[in-house]
Amino acid sequence: MLRLLNIVAVLVLVGSAVYAYSIKYQTSYRAEQIAKTKIEIRQERDAIAVLRAEWAYMTRPERIQQLADAYLPGMKQLEATQIVAAQSLPERSPRVDSIGNKLDALGLSMPATPPVPGSAPTTTPKAQGQSQQRRKP
Amino acid sequence: MTQTMLDTQPSPPPVGKIRAMLRALFSTSLALSASRMRLAALAFLALYAVISIKLVYLAFKPEAATSRRAAAEAVAASRPDIIDRNGEALASDVKVMSVFAEPRRIIDKDEATELLTAVLPGLDARDLRERLGSKKGFVWVKREVTTHQRDEVFHLGLPGVGLIAENKRVYPNGPIGAHVLGFANVDNQGIAGIEKYIDGQGLADLHGAGFGVTPEELKPVSLSLDIRVTHALRDELEKGVTHFKAKAGAAAILDVNTGEVIALASLPDYDPNKPTEALDPVHINRMSVGVYEMGSTFKALTIAMALDSGKVNLNSRLDARGVLSFGRFKIHDYHAQNRALTLPEVFTYSSNVGTARMAMGQGVERHKAFLRKMGQLTRMRTELPESAEPIVPKNWGELNTMTIAFGHGLAVAPLQAMMAVGALMNGGYLITPTFIKRSEEEAKAGAERVVKPETSEAMRYLMRLNAEIGTARKVNVPGYFVGGKTGTAEKVVNGHYSKNRLFNTFMAVAPSDKPKYLFLTIMDEPQGLPETGGYATAAYNAGHVTGEIIERVGPILGLAPRFEPPHQPFPLLAKLGYGYANVPARGGGGH
């Protein structure tokens, strides 16, 4: 009995040693991964800094102005008279369905109109009935 | 007890002695294992003791100084990004490679010198040989090499020569805002402008103490500048300086309620990516480092002083007849009217005689005290390390007060004059200009009231009136309710004021009823042109440029244009009985 216990203890010991080793190995593997990712992050960050600086350089107002002068000959400096307050905008006119009116005038409105929300309930029970029928057999 | 048990065991026969010993060795008898366990425990204890002693030893032992470490100390430290008030990048760090060497590890120094100079042109061979021959552990070979050079150095494969990444400061906008930003040297230390200010805020101490500050730990510094407005301002100023053939020029926009400098340009300027250019004295920041006699823009201060004292009011009449003589000096009026002028007329005709009389009515001491209160007699300190002391007359007599009243005889930094005029506009608070973004509450917390709100409103009315019918009509951009004041100072040449070498200033405020922005343009020796009738006074050049600036930056600054004259722009004046201030002045001012 005691001997069996000893053997079990030895086995457990060996097992735990193997487990500990694998844990240790995994830890160092992960640590390596972290270090690698950190380097990658730093490189990305440096690259972002370079790209930002480049973006700022490419969009500097001086260059934009040169480009605008060269390629937008019709554009002029904004004048104060071109700016109006929101209150001075005209009121929004009531919505007119001009296409619908045209169709009405031509007498084509009935078949051409797509199902309006009011007509929706008439189609749904039909669809439900179909699905129930299909389920029965 | 174990002892007795061991003793009682019978001694085995010699033949079976080894077998008995083996049995005893592997026996699991409790009597034997107790002593063995003690032995084993002792052995383990000793082992652990050795390990812990070694650990403690390792922990205390100083790390050997490696070349990496020396390099890390020498490389350019990272700096926080600088952004404008809208978050646009003004300065940032990028990584570049630098070549270093460890002379002690180089085997053949002559060969190394030869190979390195071949790969890196522009390197002095003798100087490099000397550096490599030194006893130092770490020397720079070349800072900031190109990617191509980096690869070549790498392929040389010289022992003791290495590459390391460094931070390099870049200013993507070039000369725009250069005078505010300043620049950093090759070690990424701030040398001038805001860059130096940032170092003064504790960054240099951190680096000095050996804390490697990583870029992500540094918060970007948000300036008060708006890069787009600054560009527009600089562009208009450049056009003006070229057109009027001026020697130099400068312009700035100040938020009068927060003291923030929204835009600043001083021409000629330099590119902070080439710091050597900045050392040229013609490239100084004329807004804060140059001191000038501000001319008639100073009349605003004199009139504000007189109004604030209560001795005069908007209806007062001042004698502006003829020439004011003092000893052998004579004070003339440029737009001489030769009659008694009302106070608003003194301002709109820019009468030297009238203003001088007004200052004399206050006396020398009160004049001095008022200017000191307005911060015109002491050096103004902003975040920028570069500043200049005003030139104040040593023996300030009556004549000095008379001339300083209209802006001659006292030289101040233009930004300093803006601070004072800003206080006259914003309701009476003297706010030191800043280049760092801040809110109105923060600004008002440190501000001191220097004039009454009524005085401030009267000054705004006078500025507006001057833009409607006076000398500042050039700046009356429709829609922004602008007010302005010209200033033409004659420059001192060989101890005398010269009639044809002028220093022109123009101060404008927009909008006059709810002041927000103060504009200042200065021009050094602009020339009269045929289309200005040969005149070179401030209204024709500095005034013209200011008008162009307001028209262009108004929409960028978010100033809403109004084409209806504002209802009751000056309510305090109306209460005091100057109802006419709220009625737009008729165009028939005749001047």
Contacts between the chains, C-beta under 8 A, distances in Angstrom:
chain1	res1	chain2	res2	distance
A	2	B	28	6.7
A	3	B	28	8.0
A	6	B	28	7.8
A	45	B	215	7.0
A	45	B	216	7.2
A	46	B	94	7.5
A	46	B	95	4.5
A	46	B	165	7.8
A	49	B	92	6.1
A	49	B	93	6.2
A	49	B	94	5.6
A	49	B	95	7.3
A	49	B	215	7.3
A	50	B	94	4.9
A	50	B	95	7.3
A	52	B	89	6.0
A	52	B	92	6.3
A	53	B	89	6.8
A	53	B	92	5.2
A	53	B	94	5.4
A	53	B	170	5.1
A	53	B	172	5.6
A	54	B	172	7.8
A	55	B	89	7.9
A	56	B	88	6.8
A	56	B	89	4.0
A	56	B	92	7.5
A	56	B	172	3.7
A	56	B	173	7.1
A	57	B	170	7.9
A	57	B	172	3.9
A	57	B	173	8.0
A	60	B	172	5.8
A	60	B	173	4.8
A	60	B	174	6.9
A	60	B	176	7.1
A	60	B	231	7.8
A	61	B	173	7.5
A	61	B	176	6.9
A	61	B	227	6.5
A	61	B	228	5.4
A	61	B	231	3.6
A	61	B	232	7.5
A	62	B	173	7.4
A	62	B	174	6.8
A	62	B	176	6.6
A	62	B	231	6.1
A	62	B	235	8.0
A	65	B	231	7.4
A	65	B	235	7.0
A	77	B	551	7.6
A	77	B	552	6.2
A	78	B	555	4.9
A	79	B	551	7.8
A	80	B	477	7.2
A	80	B	478	6.4
A	80	B	479	3.7
A	80	B	480	7.0
A	80	B	551	7.3
A	80	B	554	6.4
A	80	B	555	7.4
A	80	B	561	3.7
A	80	B	563	8.0
A	81	B	478	7.8
A	81	B	479	7.3
A	81	B	561	7.5
A	81	B	563	7.5
A	83	B	555	6.4
A	83	B	560	7.1
A	83	B	561	5.4
A	85	B	560	6.8
